Amino acid sequence: MSKLPAEEYIEQAHLFHGLHNRVHASDPVQSLLKQMRYEILATTKLPMAIDYMVAELSQTGMMSTAMQRLGHYFEPFQSFLIASAEDDLGRFDMGRALLILEHEARFRSTGASANAMFFFQFETLCQNRLDYDAGLSAMSADGVYNDDWRRWILTVRHKIGLVQLGDLVFVHSQHYVDRQQQQGGEIEQPDPLLFSDREGRIALANRAHEPQYLFSALQRQLGYPAIPKPKPKDSAEYLLPNLVRTVERLETRIKLLEDENREKGIDLSKFMKNVPPPQRD
């Protein structure tokens, strides 16, 4: 799929941002999409895509199937994120998927390079523990990559877990070629050569380190968006109900202690109301 105009990605980012802010409401997603449709720039193709998604949601209840069928408009990796959020067995929620898609769409609107987009998407898989096999397959079909990139991503798909990402980046970088030239002897040309000298040096410097240090350095140097992380739940929301239950339990214990200190002792009759009488032969 060829790249869309920047205005399409800007409107996509607005759509994902609006859905993320409203998805926790009681309204169904198709109702939210209908509301958001009137906020989208009419000169783009996104309103037509929204109409198709609303129809698909009404039929199947899934937004990812509509995005997959609109492969000429939505990238496979975008559809993959929504499908992962709709998976009942996964821990990846819809709010986080929409937030990542918002950041990704804004990044695409700026003319993201293939190198930066690869690290953004791959870090998304790592940070959210998504399916590497399906995720890398979706990445390989992204319109931002050329044939060399697609071939290499499918190779990474088979090597990930066996070889560190930093090593794979280093041996396919210009820095790897430069180091061979400095050492003399026969030069092994990477196939394909995808990364610059800067990316190769970053990968080499972070060998045998935690992957988060590699991603952090690449994010700073390449300028791709930081991967949104889930916000911790606000404990204040549950503080008052928990406090009420604790006070009720304390009142019950104090009442039992008061009854025990009296001459008549603890009155157990109120606890025996629902106990059936013993059966006699």
C-alpha positions as a Markdown table, in Angstrom:
| # | Residue | x | y | z |
|---|---|---|---|---|
| 1 | Met | 0.0 | 0.0 | 0.0 |
| 2 | Ser | 1.3 | 3.4 | -0.9 |
| 3 | Lys | 1.6 | 6.2 | 1.7 |
| 4 | Leu | -1.5 | 8.3 | 2.3 |
| 5 | Pro | -1.4 | 12.1 | 2.3 |
| 6 | Ala | -0.4 | 13.7 | 5.6 |
| 7 | Glu | -4.0 | 15.1 | 6.1 |
| 8 | Glu | -5.3 | 11.5 | 6.2 |
| 9 | Tyr | -3.0 | 10.6 | 9.1 |
| 10 | Ile | -3.7 | 13.8 | 10.9 |
| 11 | Glu | -7.4 | 12.9 | 10.8 |
| 12 | Gln | -6.7 | 9.3 | 11.8 |
| 13 | Ala | -4.8 | 10.6 | 14.9 |
| 14 | His | -7.8 | 12.8 | 15.8 |
| 15 | Leu | -10.2 | 9.8 | 15.4 |
| 16 | Phe | -8.0 | 7.6 | 17.6 |
| 17 | His | -7.5 | 10.4 | 20.2 |
| 18 | Gly | -11.3 | 11.0 | 20.4 |
| 19 | Leu | -12.1 | 7.3 | 20.7 |
| 20 | His | -9.4 | 6.8 | 23.4 |
| 21 | Asn | -11.0 | 9.6 | 25.5 |
| 22 | Arg | -14.5 | 8.3 | 25.1 |
| 23 | Val | -14.1 | 4.5 | 24.9 |
| 24 | His | -14.6 | 4.1 | 28.7 |
| 25 | Ala | -18.1 | 5.6 | 28.4 |
| 26 | Ser | -21.1 | 3.4 | 28.4 |
| 27 | Asp | -21.9 | 4.1 | 24.7 |
| 28 | Pro | -20.9 | 1.3 | 22.3 |
| 29 | Val | -18.0 | 1.9 | 19.9 |
| 30 | Gln | -20.3 | 2.2 | 16.9 |
| 31 | Ser | -22.1 | 5.1 | 18.5 |
| 32 | Leu | -18.8 | 6.8 | 19.3 |
| 33 | Leu | -17.7 | 6.3 | 15.7 |
| 34 | Lys | -20.9 | 7.9 | 14.5 |
| 35 | Gln | -20.3 | 10.9 | 16.7 |
| 36 | Met | -16.6 | 11.2 | 15.7 |
| 37 | Arg | -17.6 | 11.1 | 12.0 |
| 38 | Tyr | -18.9 | 14.6 | 12.1 |
| 39 | Glu | -15.6 | 15.9 | 13.5 |
| 40 | Ile | -13.5 | 14.4 | 10.7 |
| 41 | Leu | -12.4 | 16.6 | 7.8 |
| 42 | Ala | -14.9 | 15.8 | 5.0 |
| 43 | Thr | -12.3 | 16.2 | 2.2 |
| 44 | Thr | -10.5 | 13.1 | 3.5 |
| 45 | Lys | -11.5 | 9.4 | 2.9 |
| 46 | Leu | -11.7 | 8.7 | 6.6 |
| 47 | Pro | -15.5 | 9.4 | 6.9 |
| 48 | Met | -16.2 | 6.7 | 4.3 |
| 49 | Ala | -13.9 | 4.3 | 6.3 |
| 50 | Ile | -15.8 | 5.1 | 9.5 |
| 51 | Asp | -19.1 | 4.3 | 7.8 |
| 52 | Tyr | -17.7 | 0.9 | 6.8 |
| 53 | Met | -16.4 | 0.3 | 10.3 |
| 54 | Val | -19.8 | 1.2 | 11.8 |
| 55 | Ala | -21.6 | -1.3 | 9.5 |
| 56 | Glu | -19.0 | -4.0 | 10.3 |
| 57 | Leu | -19.4 | -3.4 | 14.1 |
| 58 | Ser | -23.2 | -3.8 | 13.7 |
| 59 | Gln | -22.8 | -7.1 | 12.0 |
| 60 | Thr | -19.8 | -8.8 | 13.7 |
| 61 | Gly | -19.0 | -6.5 | 16.7 |
| 62 | Met | -15.4 | -6.3 | 15.6 |
| 63 | Met | -13.6 | -3.2 | 14.3 |
| 64 | Ser | -10.4 | -5.0 | 13.3 |
| 65 | Thr | -12.1 | -7.0 | 10.5 |
| 66 | Ala | -13.3 | -3.8 | 8.9 |
| 67 | Met | -9.8 | -2.3 | 9.1 |
| 68 | Gln | -8.3 | -5.5 | 7.6 |
| 69 | Arg | -10.8 | -5.2 | 4.7 |
| 70 | Leu | -9.8 | -1.6 | 4.2 |
| 71 | Gly | -6.2 | -2.6 | 3.6 |
| 72 | His | -5.9 | 0.2 | 1.0 |
| 73 | Tyr | -6.5 | 2.8 | 3.8 |
| 74 | Phe | -5.4 | 1.3 | 7.1 |
| 75 | Glu | -1.9 | -0.3 | 7.5 |
| 76 | Pro | -1.8 | -4.0 | 8.5 |
| 77 | Phe | 0.0 | -3.1 | 11.8 |
| 78 | Gln | -2.9 | -0.7 | 12.7 |
| 79 | Ser | -5.4 | -3.6 | 12.2 |
| 80 | Phe | -3.1 | -5.9 | 14.2 |
| 81 | Leu | -3.2 | -3.6 | 17.2 |
| 82 | Ile | -7.0 | -3.4 | 17.2 |
| 83 | Ala | -7.3 | -7.2 | 16.7 |
| 84 | Ser | -5.0 | -7.7 | 19.7 |
| 85 | Ala | -7.1 | -5.4 | 21.8 |
| 86 | Glu | -10.3 | -7.3 | 20.8 |
| 87 | Asp | -8.8 | -10.6 | 21.8 |
| 88 | Asp | -10.6 | -11.7 | 24.9 |
| 89 | Leu | -7.6 | -13.9 | 26.0 |
| 90 | Gly | -5.1 | -11.1 | 25.8 |
| 91 | Arg | -4.1 | -8.4 | 28.3 |
| 92 | Phe | -3.8 | -5.7 | 25.7 |
| 93 | Asp | -6.8 | -3.3 | 26.2 |
| 94 | Met | -8.5 | -1.1 | 23.6 |
| 95 | Gly | -7.6 | 2.2 | 25.4 |
| 96 | Arg | -3.9 | 1.4 | 25.1 |
| 97 | Ala | -4.2 | 0.3 | 21.4 |
| 98 | Leu | -6.0 | 3.6 | 20.5 |
| 99 | Leu | -3.4 | 5.7 | 22.3 |
| 100 | Ile | -0.5 | 3.9 | 20.4 |
| 101 | Leu | -2.4 | 4.3 | 17.1 |
| 102 | Glu | -2.8 | 8.0 | 17.8 |
| 103 | His | 0.9 | 8.4 | 18.3 |
| 104 | Glu | 1.7 | 6.3 | 15.3 |
| 105 | Ala | -0.7 | 8.2 | 13.0 |
| 106 | Arg | 0.8 | 11.6 | 14.1 |
| 107 | Phe | 4.3 | 10.2 | 13.4 |
| 108 | Arg | 3.2 | 9.0 | 9.9 |
| 109 | Ser | 1.9 | 12.5 | 9.1 |
| 110 | Thr | 5.4 | 13.9 | 9.6 |
| 111 | Gly | 6.9 | 11.6 | 6.9 |
| 112 | Ala | 8.3 | 8.9 | 9.2 |
| 113 | Ser | 11.4 | 7.0 | 7.9 |
| 114 | Ala | 11.4 | 3.3 | 7.6 |
| 115 | Asn | 14.2 | 3.0 | 10.2 |
| 116 | Ala | 12.3 | 5.0 | 12.9 |
| 117 | Met | 9.0 | 3.3 | 12.1 |
| 118 | Phe | 10.5 | -0.1 | 12.5 |
| 119 | Phe | 11.9 | 0.6 | 16.0 |
| 120 | Phe | 8.6 | 2.2 | 17.0 |
| 121 | Gln | 6.6 | -0.8 | 15.9 |
| 122 | Phe | 9.0 | -3.3 | 17.2 |
| 123 | Glu | 9.2 | -1.6 | 20.6 |
| 124 | Thr | 5.4 | -1.6 | 20.7 |
| 125 | Leu | 5.4 | -5.4 | 20.4 |
| 126 | Cys | 8.0 | -5.7 | 23.1 |
| 127 | Gln | 6.5 | -3.3 | 25.6 |
| 128 | Asn | 3.0 | -4.8 | 25.3 |
| 129 | Arg | 4.1 | -8.4 | 25.0 |
| 130 | Leu | 2.2 | -8.9 | 21.8 |
| 131 | Asp | 2.5 | -11.8 | 19.4 |
| 132 | Tyr | 5.8 | -11.4 | 17.6 |
| 133 | Asp | 5.0 | -13.7 | 14.7 |
| 134 | Ala | 1.7 | -12.0 | 13.8 |
| 135 | Gly | 3.1 | -8.6 | 14.6 |
| 136 | Leu | 6.2 | -8.9 | 12.5 |
| 137 | Ser | 4.1 | -10.3 | 9.6 |
| 138 | Ala | 1.9 | -7.2 | 9.8 |
| 139 | Met | 4.9 | -5.0 | 9.9 |
| 140 | Ser | 6.4 | -6.5 | 6.8 |
| 141 | Ala | 3.3 | -5.6 | 4.8 |
| 142 | Asp | 3.4 | -1.9 | 5.9 |
| 143 | Gly | 3.6 | 0.6 | 3.0 |
| 144 | Val | 6.5 | 2.5 | 4.7 |
| 145 | Tyr | 8.9 | -0.4 | 3.9 |
| 146 | Asn | 10.4 | -1.3 | 0.6 |
| 147 | Asp | 11.2 | -4.9 | -0.6 |
| 148 | Asp | 14.5 | -5.1 | 1.2 |
| 149 | Trp | 12.9 | -4.1 | 4.4 |
| 150 | Arg | 10.1 | -6.6 | 4.0 |
| 151 | Arg | 12.5 | -9.4 | 3.3 |
| 152 | Trp | 14.6 | -8.5 | 6.3 |
| 153 | Ile | 11.6 | -8.1 | 8.7 |
| 154 | Leu | 10.5 | -11.6 | 7.8 |
| 155 | Thr | 14.0 | -12.8 | 8.5 |
| 156 | Val | 13.9 | -11.2 | 11.9 |
| 157 | Arg | 10.6 | -12.9 | 12.5 |
| 158 | His | 12.4 | -16.3 | 12.4 |
| 159 | Lys | 15.5 | -15.1 | 14.3 |
| 160 | Ile | 13.9 | -13.2 | 17.2 |
| 161 | Gly | 14.4 | -14.9 | 20.5 |
| 162 | Leu | 17.6 | -16.6 | 19.2 |
| 163 | Val | 19.5 | -13.5 | 18.2 |
| 164 | Gln | 19.4 | -10.1 | 20.0 |
| 165 | Leu | 17.9 | -7.3 | 18.1 |
| 166 | Gly | 21.0 | -5.1 | 18.7 |
| 167 | Asp | 23.1 | -7.7 | 16.9 |
| 168 | Leu | 20.7 | -7.9 | 13.9 |
| 169 | Val | 20.8 | -4.1 | 13.6 |
| 170 | Phe | 24.6 | -3.9 | 13.9 |
| 171 | Val | 25.4 | -6.4 | 11.2 |
| 172 | His | 23.1 | -4.6 | 8.8 |
| 173 | Ser | 24.4 | -1.2 | 9.4 |
| 174 | Gln | 27.0 | 1.1 | 7.8 |
| 175 | His | 29.0 | 1.1 | 11.0 |
| 176 | Tyr | 29.6 | -2.7 | 10.6 |
| 177 | Val | 31.1 | -2.0 | 7.1 |
| 178 | Asp | 33.2 | 0.9 | 8.5 |
| 179 | Arg | 34.6 | -1.3 | 11.3 |
| 180 | Gln | 35.6 | -4.0 | 8.8 |
| 181 | Gln | 37.4 | -1.4 | 6.6 |
| 182 | Gln | 39.3 | -0.2 | 9.7 |
| 183 | Gln | 40.4 | -3.7 | 10.5 |
| 184 | Gly | 41.5 | -4.5 | 7.0 |
| 185 | Gly | 41.0 | -7.7 | 5.1 |
| 186 | Glu | 38.0 | -8.8 | 3.1 |
| 187 | Ile | 34.9 | -6.8 | 3.6 |
| 188 | Glu | 31.6 | -8.6 | 4.1 |
| 189 | Gln | 28.8 | -6.4 | 2.6 |
| 190 | Pro | 25.5 | -6.7 | 4.6 |
| 191 | Asp | 22.5 | -7.8 | 2.6 |
| 192 | Pro | 20.5 | -5.7 | 2.9 |
| 193 | Leu | 22.2 | -2.6 | 4.3 |
| 194 | Leu | 19.4 | -0.9 | 6.1 |
| 195 | Phe | 20.8 | 1.1 | 9.0 |
| 196 | Ser | 23.1 | 4.1 | 9.2 |
| 197 | Asp | 26.4 | 4.5 | 11.0 |
| 198 | Arg | 24.7 | 6.1 | 14.0 |
| 199 | Glu | 22.1 | 3.3 | 14.4 |
| 200 | Gly | 24.9 | 0.7 | 14.2 |
| 201 | Arg | 27.0 | 2.5 | 16.9 |
| 202 | Ile | 24.0 | 2.6 | 19.2 |
| 203 | Ala | 23.3 | -1.1 | 18.6 |
| 204 | Leu | 26.9 | -2.0 | 19.3 |
| 205 | Ala | 27.1 | 0.1 | 22.4 |
| 206 | Asn | 24.0 | -1.7 | 23.9 |
| 207 | Arg | 25.0 | -5.2 | 23.2 |
| 208 | Ala | 24.4 | -7.6 | 26.1 |
| 209 | His | 22.4 | -4.8 | 27.8 |
| 210 | Glu | 18.7 | -4.7 | 28.6 |
| 211 | Pro | 16.6 | -4.0 | 25.4 |
| 212 | Gln | 15.0 | -1.0 | 27.1 |
| 213 | Tyr | 18.3 | 0.9 | 27.0 |
| 214 | Leu | 18.6 | 0.2 | 23.2 |
| 215 | Phe | 15.1 | 1.4 | 22.6 |
| 216 | Ser | 15.5 | 4.5 | 24.8 |
| 217 | Ala | 18.7 | 5.5 | 23.0 |
| 218 | Leu | 17.2 | 5.0 | 19.6 |
| 219 | Gln | 14.0 | 6.9 | 20.6 |
| 220 | Arg | 16.1 | 9.9 | 21.6 |
| 221 | Gln | 18.4 | 9.8 | 18.6 |
| 222 | Leu | 15.8 | 9.1 | 15.9 |
| 223 | Gly | 13.0 | 11.1 | 17.4 |
| 224 | Tyr | 10.2 | 8.6 | 17.1 |
| 225 | Pro | 7.4 | 8.8 | 19.7 |
| 226 | Ala | 7.8 | 7.2 | 23.0 |
| 227 | Ile | 5.6 | 4.1 | 23.4 |
| 228 | Pro | 2.6 | 5.0 | 25.7 |
| 229 | Lys | 2.7 | 2.9 | 28.9 |
| 230 | Pro | -0.4 | 1.9 | 30.9 |
| 231 | Lys | -1.2 | 4.3 | 33.7 |
| 232 | Pro | -1.4 | 2.7 | 37.2 |
| 233 | Lys | -4.9 | 2.5 | 38.5 |
| 234 | Asp | -6.0 | 5.3 | 40.8 |
| 235 | Ser | -6.3 | 3.8 | 44.3 |
| 236 | Ala | -8.4 | 6.8 | 45.5 |
| 237 | Glu | -11.3 | 5.4 | 43.4 |
| 238 | Tyr | -11.5 | 2.4 | 45.6 |
| 239 | Leu | -10.4 | 4.0 | 48.9 |
| 240 | Leu | -13.9 | 5.1 | 50.2 |
| 241 | Pro | -15.7 | 1.7 | 49.5 |
| 242 | Asn | -12.8 | -0.2 | 51.1 |
| 243 | Leu | -12.8 | 2.1 | 54.1 |
| 244 | Val | -16.6 | 1.6 | 54.6 |
| 245 | Arg | -16.2 | -2.2 | 54.6 |
| 246 | Thr | -13.3 | -2.0 | 57.0 |
| 247 | Val | -15.4 | 0.2 | 59.5 |
| 248 | Glu | -18.3 | -2.2 | 59.2 |
| 249 | Arg | -16.1 | -5.2 | 60.1 |
| 250 | Leu | -14.6 | -3.2 | 63.1 |
| 251 | Glu | -18.0 | -2.4 | 64.4 |
| 252 | Thr | -19.0 | -6.0 | 64.2 |
| 253 | Arg | -15.9 | -7.1 | 66.2 |
| 254 | Ile | -16.4 | -4.4 | 68.8 |
| 255 | Lys | -20.0 | -5.5 | 69.3 |
| 256 | Leu | -18.9 | -9.1 | 69.7 |
| 257 | Leu | -16.3 | -8.1 | 72.3 |
| 258 | Glu | -18.9 | -6.1 | 74.2 |
| 259 | Asp | -21.3 | -9.0 | 74.3 |
| 260 | Glu | -18.5 | -11.3 | 75.5 |
| 261 | Asn | -17.6 | -9.1 | 78.4 |
| 262 | Arg | -21.2 | -9.1 | 79.6 |
| 263 | Glu | -22.5 | -11.9 | 81.8 |
| 264 | Lys | -24.8 | -13.3 | 79.2 |
| 265 | Gly | -21.9 | -13.8 | 76.8 |
| 266 | Ile | -22.1 | -13.7 | 73.0 |
| 267 | Asp | -25.6 | -14.1 | 71.6 |
| 268 | Leu | -25.2 | -16.6 | 68.8 |
| 269 | Ser | -28.9 | -16.8 | 67.9 |
| 270 | Lys | -28.7 | -14.1 | 65.3 |
| 271 | Phe | -26.1 | -16.1 | 63.5 |
| 272 | Met | -28.2 | -19.2 | 63.6 |
| 273 | Lys | -31.3 | -17.9 | 61.9 |
| 274 | Asn | -30.6 | -19.5 | 58.5 |
| 275 | Val | -29.2 | -22.8 | 59.9 |
| 276 | Pro | -31.7 | -25.7 | 59.4 |
| 277 | Pro | -32.6 | -27.7 | 62.5 |
| 278 | Pro | -30.9 | -31.0 | 63.0 |
| 279 | Gln | -32.6 | -34.1 | 61.4 |
| 280 | Arg | -33.8 | -36.7 | 63.8 |
| 281 | Asp | -34.1 | -40.4 | 63.0 |
